[in-house]
Amino acid sequence: MKDMYAEIFVPKNLKRHFLSGLSFMIPVVIMSGFCTALGRIIGQTEVKGTPGFYLLTAGNGGFSIKVAILAAGIGYSIAGKAAIAPGLLGGWISTQINASFLGGIVAGILAGVVSIFLVNLKLPKSVKSIVPLVVIPLIGGLLEVAVIYYLIGPPLAAITAAAVKFFMGMNHASKFVLGFMLGGMTGFDMGGPVNKISFAIVTAFASSGVWGPAAGKNVAAMAPPLGIALSVLLFAPKKYTAADRENAKAAIVMSMCQVTEGALPFAFADPLRVVPAVVLGSGIADGLILSWGVTVPLLSGGIFTIPVANHPLLYLLALLIGACITGIVLSIIKPKIKEDAKEEVVTDDLDIDIQL
């Protein structure tokens, strides 16, 4: 039993459980964001009975349960279906007392640990059969109430509030530095573990109602493939092969859909030049977003997030500046291709998915 609990808290396993919870929560956030965005675009959100009113209401409802979904997902990853109910309750309580994202993580882990303990108790068969349906929801729910409301929740709520207050109180220079760091992490490995750490930080802010980092993350994720495409097709076309130019055309489309993997064929071929150029461009784009006070109530969506930005033109400008910086830097440091270089058709068996 002790080994089972120890396995849960191994760093790589904790990360896996956390990412599983995010995979449950992200579709809810995206769905809610699009409902909210469409409602605001349609208008009349204050007039009950209108499409705009219902869409905005639905979007706000989705946002209100996102932490509960996160906690349920973490619990499910640890202990299976039995942990979903207590995880949902603990995550919802976390939202009510403003423990937010951190509280949801604790609630999910607690739900998983309690469920594993109860499932593995030596009980008569007649009792064992009702453990998942009755015992775990009862005991797990009571423990979630006690731990989140009285023990863990208040300090986590204070930490969350302090972090948000600190961010909101930053001056423009400090916000630029924070944005540069988050944007650089987003672009560094284009969907890998460093990118996921940045996304976790952005999601924590979004869970507390701070949407500036979300806007920064979006442009930081779109800038790499667009910047590389600018280098290939516009700034230094003679430094690339015909295959590169074909990949660059696809990269533009991927950028618009916020699929950062459009930059991967170039990063794999020349990481020492491409990665620094991408980090610089994504970092500056994100930094500009935060220092300009641009917000977007969506964690993903590509160009479809532009209409719901509070400053659409600045949002688009930051993206173009970041992409141009990546493209210009890469064009400068990229060596000329040799005269006798053979043109190769590049085929990539990459799994493409939207970067979050």
SVG drawing of the C-alpha trace seen along z (x, -y; Angstrom):
<svg xmlns="http://www.w3.org/2000/svg" viewBox="-36 -51 64 62">
<polyline fill="none" stroke="black" stroke-width="0.4" points="0.0,0.0 2.8,-2.4 4.5,-1.8 1.2,-2.6 1.0,-6.0 4.7,-6.7 4.1,-6.1 1.5,-8.8 3.9,-11.4 6.8,-10.5 7.4,-13.8 6.9,-12.2 3.7,-10.6 2.4,-13.8 3.1,-15.5 1.2,-12.8 -1.8,-13.2 -1.7,-17.0 -1.5,-16.9 -4.4,-14.4 -6.5,-16.8 -5.6,-19.6 -6.7,-17.4 -10.1,-17.2 -10.3,-20.9 -8.9,-22.4 -11.9,-21.4 -14.3,-22.9 -12.3,-26.1 -12.1,-26.3 -15.8,-25.5 -16.7,-28.1 -14.4,-30.7 -16.0,-30.3 -19.5,-30.6 -18.5,-33.7 -16.8,-35.2 -19.7,-34.4 -22.1,-35.9 -20.2,-39.1 -19.9,-39.3 -23.6,-38.8 -24.4,-41.4 -27.4,-42.0 -25.9,-39.9 -28.0,-41.7 -31.3,-41.0 -32.7,-37.7 -33.9,-35.4 -31.4,-36.6 -28.8,-34.3 -26.1,-36.6 -27.5,-36.3 -27.7,-32.5 -24.2,-32.1 -22.6,-34.3 -24.5,-32.6 -23.4,-29.2 -19.8,-30.3 -19.7,-31.8 -21.2,-28.5 -18.5,-26.5 -15.8,-28.7 -17.3,-28.3 -16.8,-24.5 -13.4,-24.4 -11.5,-23.9 -14.0,-21.2 -13.3,-19.4 -9.5,-19.7 -9.8,-18.2 -12.0,-15.3 -9.5,-14.7 -6.6,-14.5 -8.5,-12.2 -9.5,-10.0 -5.9,-9.7 -4.9,-8.5 -7.7,-6.2 -10.1,-5.8 -13.8,-6.6 -14.3,-6.2 -12.4,-9.5 -14.5,-11.6 -17.3,-12.5 -15.1,-13.7 -12.8,-15.4 -15.7,-17.4 -16.9,-18.5 -13.5,-19.5 -12.8,-21.4 -16.1,-23.2 -15.4,-24.2 -12.0,-25.5 -13.7,-27.8 -16.2,-29.0 -13.5,-30.0 -11.2,-31.4 -8.5,-28.7 -8.9,-28.4 -6.3,-26.4 -4.1,-25.4 -7.1,-24.3 -8.3,-22.2 -4.9,-20.4 -5.0,-19.5 -8.7,-18.5 -7.9,-16.1 -4.9,-14.5 -6.9,-14.1 -9.8,-12.5 -7.4,-10.0 -5.5,-9.1 -8.8,-8.6 -10.3,-6.5 -7.3,-4.2 -7.3,-3.8 -11.0,-2.9 -10.9,-0.6 -8.0,1.4 -9.5,1.9 -10.2,5.5 -13.9,5.6 -16.6,8.3 -17.8,8.8 -21.2,7.5 -19.7,4.2 -17.0,4.1 -19.5,3.8 -20.9,0.5 -17.6,-1.1 -17.3,-3.0 -20.9,-4.0 -21.6,-4.9 -18.5,-4.8 -16.1,-6.8 -18.6,-9.6 -19.6,-9.8 -16.2,-9.7 -14.4,-11.4 -16.9,-14.2 -16.7,-14.8 -12.9,-14.9 -13.0,-17.3 -15.3,-19.6 -13.1,-19.5 -9.7,-19.8 -10.6,-22.4 -12.9,-24.6 -10.9,-24.5 -7.4,-23.3 -5.9,-23.8 -8.3,-26.2 -7.8,-29.4 -4.0,-29.6 -4.2,-28.6 -6.8,-31.3 -4.5,-33.8 -1.5,-32.6 -3.7,-32.8 -4.9,-36.3 -1.4,-37.5 -0.1,-36.2 -2.9,-37.9 -2.4,-41.1 1.3,-41.0 0.8,-40.5 -1.8,-43.2 0.5,-45.6 3.4,-45.1 4.6,-48.1 4.9,-47.8 8.6,-46.8 8.0,-44.0 5.0,-42.7 7.2,-42.7 9.8,-40.5 7.1,-38.1 5.6,-37.9 9.0,-37.4 9.7,-34.5 6.3,-32.8 6.5,-33.4 10.0,-32.1 9.0,-28.9 6.0,-28.6 8.1,-28.7 11.2,-26.8 10.1,-23.2 6.9,-23.8 4.6,-21.6 7.1,-19.8 7.4,-19.9 8.7,-23.5 5.7,-24.6 3.4,-22.7 4.9,-24.5 4.2,-27.8 0.7,-26.7 0.1,-25.7 1.1,-29.2 -1.1,-30.8 -4.0,-28.6 -3.6,-29.4 -3.9,-33.1 -7.0,-32.4 -8.6,-30.4 -8.3,-33.6 -9.9,-35.8 -6.6,-37.3 -6.6,-36.8 -3.5,-38.8 -1.2,-35.8 -3.7,-33.8 -3.5,-36.5 0.3,-36.4 0.4,-32.6 -1.8,-32.6 0.5,-35.0 3.6,-33.2 2.2,-30.0 1.3,-31.5 4.5,-33.5 7.0,-30.6 5.6,-29.1 4.6,-32.5 8.0,-33.9 9.8,-31.0 7.5,-31.3 8.4,-35.0 12.1,-34.1 11.7,-31.3 9.3,-33.1 10.1,-36.8 13.2,-37.7 15.8,-35.2 14.3,-32.8 17.7,-32.0 18.8,-30.4 16.2,-27.7 15.3,-24.7 12.2,-24.1 11.0,-21.6 11.5,-24.3 9.3,-26.7 6.5,-24.1 6.7,-23.5 6.7,-27.3 3.4,-27.6 1.9,-25.0 3.4,-26.7 1.4,-29.9 -1.9,-28.0 -0.8,-26.2 0.2,-29.5 -3.3,-30.9 -4.8,-27.8 -2.3,-28.1 -0.5,-24.8 3.0,-25.6 4.2,-22.3 4.4,-24.0 7.8,-25.1 9.1,-21.7 10.4,-20.6 12.7,-23.6 13.6,-23.2 14.6,-19.6 16.7,-20.4 18.5,-23.4 17.8,-23.6 20.8,-25.8 19.5,-28.6 15.8,-28.1 15.1,-27.6 16.8,-30.9 15.1,-32.8 11.7,-31.4 12.3,-32.0 13.2,-35.6 10.2,-36.3 7.7,-34.5 9.1,-36.1 8.9,-39.6 5.4,-39.1 4.2,-37.8 6.0,-40.6 4.3,-43.3 0.9,-41.7 1.3,-42.0 2.9,-45.4 0.1,-46.8 -2.6,-45.2 -4.2,-43.1 -6.5,-40.3 -8.3,-37.4 -10.8,-35.2 -9.6,-32.1 -6.7,-29.7 -6.5,-28.7 -8.1,-29.4 -5.6,-31.0 -6.8,-34.0 -10.4,-33.3 -9.4,-34.8 -8.7,-38.2 -12.3,-39.5 -12.7,-38.9 -9.5,-40.7 -10.0,-43.9 -7.5,-45.6 -7.6,-43.6 -5.2,-45.8 -2.5,-45.6 -3.1,-41.9 -2.5,-41.5 0.5,-43.9 2.2,-41.9 1.8,-38.8 3.3,-40.4 6.2,-42.0 7.1,-38.6 6.9,-36.8 9.0,-39.4 11.6,-39.3 11.8,-35.5 12.0,-35.8 14.6,-38.5 16.9,-36.9 16.7,-33.6 17.3,-35.1 20.5,-36.8 22.0,-33.8 20.9,-31.2 23.8,-30.2 23.5,-30.2 22.7,-26.8 25.5,-25.2 25.3,-25.4 25.4,-21.7 22.9,-21.0 20.4,-18.4 16.7,-19.3 15.0,-16.8 11.3,-16.3 10.6,-16.4 7.9,-14.2 7.1,-14.5 5.2,-12.0 4.5,-14.4 1.4,-14.2 -0.1,-17.6 -2.3,-19.0 -3.3,-22.5 -0.8,-23.8 -2.4,-25.0"/>
</svg>
